[in-house]
């Protein structure tokens, strides 16, 4: 019922957005747009790669070829973490990424990807669509001349692959670890040397010993990238990424050049792809999880004292950012306004359901 409700609400949201777009001028019959579309991720990677290629195919089909994209894989046209920079500068018309890769521009962007101990995938979509999240995202992006659309979510990720067990907070101290987002900042407070490597560099760095631990996404992509060939201990769930979002971001001038129907197609294609992507992750993560367990991978959870320390460190990171950045504080307050009742609801309904099902 939860996904059906999400789809129905999403349809209502995009219908409203399309009504606004309908006030724009309509281009002449037959006018075609061919845009460059770089991604932060390898285009052939399952989940994150198929997210952008599916979106591109869907737009071209829905528009009858009037809007099409040349998709560039991670690093092929622009660096993986500079996709939105290229969109902002107008070097490319549109890009595919996750919002927190641009958090160096504004830390509030973390909330539009994921934050530690935060919202699940469906909760995040609910906040974006119904809780004012999209309006806040639009407000931040307007300052940069960008318009972004939610295009998918990985669901709950893995906390990371480790060569040795983590039995206490002391075991984290001194580790070199690839980890993304605010989770990396929390880990630093516990003595971890947290680094954010682009996806293609994760496996070779892990294999060579340049890093001692690595988090990427979850069973599907971790297996595809070969992290299980380097270590056989995987800690779950990801405290730092309970549901990480993907997006497509469009240069505002390029967006304004599109006629109303093509704008509506881009919006709806992104939303349709988001539903498809979460379904892919749920289905294929399940298969990969089973395969990894059968191959001897040990899935473990962090000890309670480690989780407690990570929660404390996370709150310190968030409090510091909220103190120094007014926009971060504003988005955080909106995020928390929904997260608190959503947590109580999820514990009572989904939590009990999962417990009874098990």
Helices and strands as residue ranges (DSSP letters): H 2-21, E 33-39, H 48-62, E 67-72, G 80-82, H 83-89, E 94-97, G 99-102, G 107-112, H 121-130, H 133-142, E 146-153, E 160-162, G 169-172, E 176-178, H 181-189, E 193-195, H 199-208, E 213-214, H 219-224, G 227-229, E 233-235, E 245-251, H 252-257, H 260-294, E 298-300, H 304-324, H 326-346, I 347-351, H 352-357
